[in-house]
Amino acid sequence: MNVANNIDFKSEIKKIAKEKNAVILAHYYQNDDIQDIADHIGDSLALAQWAKNTTADIIVLCGVHFMAETAKLLCPEKLVLLPDTNAGCSLADSADPTEFKAFVDAHPDHVVISYVNTSAAIKALTDVVVTSTNAKAIVNSFPLDKKIIFAPDRNLGNYLNSITGRNMVLWDGACHVHEQFSLEKILKLKQEYPKALVLSHPECKKVILSISDFIGSTSALLNFSKNSVAQEFIVATESGILHEMRKVCSEKLFIPAPPNDSSCACNECNFMRLNTLEKLYFCLKNESPYITLDDNIKDRAVIPIERMLKISQDLGL
């Protein structure tokens, strides 16, 4: 892939996107320059809502594969592009469809709630999808005595059980980024910045959540930091969100919570960071790589996503 050294990727991407009526959607965990050029940046719920409502002919999803797949499920008539198809998700990969079907079949009287961080094959075995933004509300929309399977994130599932009074059956999956935060290093940062509040994503381990001042989805962490009177925050989620936090609250200090790996000061998702401006440029120019769906599962996989969006709309989320 030979590219002229003087090419201005940002201006060329904007030009091509306008010519082709393409919308660029980016997750908060993307590289800073991709966040800056995107038409919309947000968490998984917001990305799904924008994809569902866009009038664009082409959707470029700058995130990971399940996000682009979700957009394609919601907009089967549109061309959905992903700059790098190797941008997978360790959490989605932790749920094998064959094994998960056996798990579901072993609990025939349970409603199946799956996190959006799953493949279309898992969604096809699901009754309703959730994101970290709406998970509590959707779980609580079922009667307290309703038996529920929650997949694939055990940390988020345990957190939801603790705040809803449920006893959901949990699939044993986890996000490699949120599993890696170091309690010892966060406590050390607290000594250095005693006024800092610890903000954590519910995919973190229970021990991290236990020392947190606020727990919430990516967008919830952002909104909390904007509205808080505090001036210093230690943020325990993928460090890409700090770019937006620093943009909207430039006067505040945001410190990435470090992982156990002693060589790193912040915690990044290697899958999210596979997308680059160069790949985005060629993706738009060549209209490839694009997302395709298995005909055997796409009709079933979209149903729980539509249910999630309907519940979220009814609840004002």
N, C-alpha and C positions, 0 to 999 in steps of 0.2 A: 504494500500500500504506500505509493509514493505521493507525498504531498509537498507542494511548494512551501519553502520555508517562510515566505511572507504572507501566507494566507491568513485572513482574519476570520477565524472560525465563528465567532459570535455574530458578526455582521452577515456572514454567508448563511448561517443557520436561520437567522431571522428572515432573510430574504427568501430562502427556499420554503420555509414554513408558510410565509404569506402567500407565495405563488401557488402552493399546493393545498392551501386551506388546512394546514396541520396545526394541532394543538400539542404543546409540550407540557406534560405533567411530570413533576418530580417529587420524590419523597424527601423528607427532611434529612435523611441519612446520606443523600448524594453529596458529591464533591461540591465545594463552594461555587465554582464557576458554572456548574450545571444548575444549581439552585438559582443563581442570579439570572440566567437566561430563560428559565422556565416561565410559561404563562401562568401556571399555578403550582404552588408547592404545598404539601400537606401530608397528613398521615394516611393510613390505609383507607379509613372511612371517607375522608375528603376526596381522595383519588378516585374511589369507586363512584362517589356522587357526581364528580365532575365528568368522569367518563360517561356515565349514564345520561347526562344532560347536555353534552356538547353538541354543537351543530357542525363541528369540523368533520372533514372527510377522512382525515388521518389522525390517529392518536399515537404520539410517541411517549411511551411510558418509561421514564428514567427512574428505575427502581430495580426490583428483582422479578424473576420469572412469574411467580404466582400473582403479582400485581398486574402485569401485562395480560396474563391469562384471565384474570377477573374482568379486566376492561373488555377483552374480546368476548367473554361470556355475556356481558351486558350489552355489547354493541357488535353482534355477529356480522352485520353488514359493513362495518368499517374496517379499514386496514389498521391494524395495531402493530406498532413497531417496538422493538426492544434493542437498544444499541449493542448490547452484548448478551447473547443467549446463554452464556456461561454464568450469568448473574443469577445464581440459584439462592437457596435459603436452607440453612442447616435445620431450622425448625420444621419447615415443610418436608424436608427429606427424612425427618425422623418418623414419619408416618407412612409406612408401606401400605398401599391399597389392599393387597391380598391379606396381609396380617390384620389390617384394621377392619376389614369386612368380617373376618372370623371373630374379632373382638366384639363388634356390633351384634353379630349373630348370637353370641354367648350372653347377650343382655337384651333379649327381644322386647322387654317391656319398658325400655328406656328411650327417652327423647335424645337425639344426637345433636349436640351443639359443637360446632367446630370453629376454631379460630380462623380468620381469613388467611393466615399464614399456612395454607395448605394447597395441595394440587387440586386440579379439577376433579380428579378421580376420587379424592377424599370428600370433596364437596358433594359429589354425586351420591355419597352414602350418608349425607347429613340432612337434618331437618331444618336447621337454621344456622347461618354463619354469624359470627360476631367479630368486632374489632375490640381493641383495648379501650376505645372510647365508649362503646355502647354495651360492653359485655355484661356489666352489672345490671343495667336496666333490662336487657333481654333475658338474662337468667331469672330476674325477679318477675318477669311477665308470665312465668309458669307458676302454677300452684306450688306451695312449699313442700307438699308431699310427692310432687312429681319426680320420678326417678330420671336422672340425667347422666349421660356420658358427655364428658368434656375432653376435647382433643385439639391439638396435640401437646400443648404446653402445660407441663405439670406445675410449674411455678405460678403461672397465671391462674391455673385451676385451683391450686391451694389457696391463693389469695382470695379468689372469688368465693370459695367455700367459707373462708374466715369472715368475710364481710356480708354474706347473704344468709348464713346459717344453714347452708346446704351440706350435703354429703355426696357431691357428684363423684362418679367413677371417672378416674383420670387416666388418660393415655400417658405413657412415660416418654415424653419428648421435651426438648428444651432448645433454646436459642444459644448458640455458642458464644455470642457477644455478651448477653446478659448473665450467662453462667460464670463469666470470668472475673467479675469485679472482686476486688480484694477488700475485705472488711478491715484488715490491719492498716492498709494504706489510706482508706477513707477516714479511719479514726485518727490517723496521723495528720491528715489534711485538716481535720476538725480542730486539732491542737494548734495548727498554724493559723487557721482562720476560724476562731471560736464563734464569730457571729454568723458564719455561713450556714445556710439551710441546706439540708441534703434532699435532693429531688430524685426520685427513683421510678423507673418503669416497673409495672407489676410482673414483667417477665424475669426480674431479678430474683435471686434466692431469698428465702425467708429471712435469713440472718441480715441481709442488706436492707430489706424492707423494715425490719424491726428497729433500725436506727434512723429511719427516714422521717423527715418532717412533712413531706408530701409525697403521695404515690399517685401516679396517673399516667394516661397515655401520652404519647409524644406531644400532641397538641395541648393536652391538659397541663403538662409541665411548662410549655411555652406560655400559656395563658396565666398560670400561677406566678411565674417569674415576672410577667408584665404588671400584674396587679398587686404584687407583694410590696410592702414597704422595705423589706430586706434589700440589702445592696450586694450581698455576696451569696453565691450558690455553688454547691458541689453537685454535679449532674451525673447520675448513674443511668445512662442509656447511651446508645451509639452517639459518638461525639459530633456527628454531622449537625445535630440540632443546635449546637452552640453557635453556629454561623448565624442562624435566624435570631437566636436570643440576643446575640451581640448587636445585630442590626437594629432590633426594635428597642433594646435597652442598652444603648451604648455607654451609659453612665454606670452600669452595674458590672460586677465581676462574676464571670462564669468559669468554673474550674471543672475540667473533665475528671470524673472518677476513674482512677487507674485500675487496670486489670492485674491479675496475679503475675503476669510476665514482667519481670523486673526491667526489661529493656524499653518498655512502653510507658508513656505518661498519659495516654488516652486510649480509648477502646474503640476501634473501628471495625466495621463489617467488611471483610475482604471481598465479599460478593457485591455489595453495594458500590464499592469503589472501582469495580471493573468498568463501569460506564465512564467515558471521557468525552470531552468536547469533540475530539477527532472522530470517535466512533459515532457520536450523535450526528455529526456532519454527514458522514458517509451513509449512515442509516437513513437519513432523510433524502439524500441525493439519490440513492439507489433503491429506496423503498424496501429495504431488506437489512437485517433479518426481520421477518414478520411472524406473528403468532398464528398457529393453526390449532384446531381443537378436534378431539376424537368425537366422531359422529355418534358413537355409542353412549357417550356420557354427557355431552354438552347440554342437552335438554334437561337432564336431571340436575346437573351441577349449577345451573343458573337459578333454579327455584329457591334454594336456601339463601342465595345472595339477594334476590328480590324480596324475600321475606324480611331479611335484615334491614334493607333500605326502607321498606314500608313501616316497620316498627320504629325505626330511627326517625322517620318523618313524623309519625304519629306522636312520638315523644319529644319532638322538637330538637333532636340531636343533629 
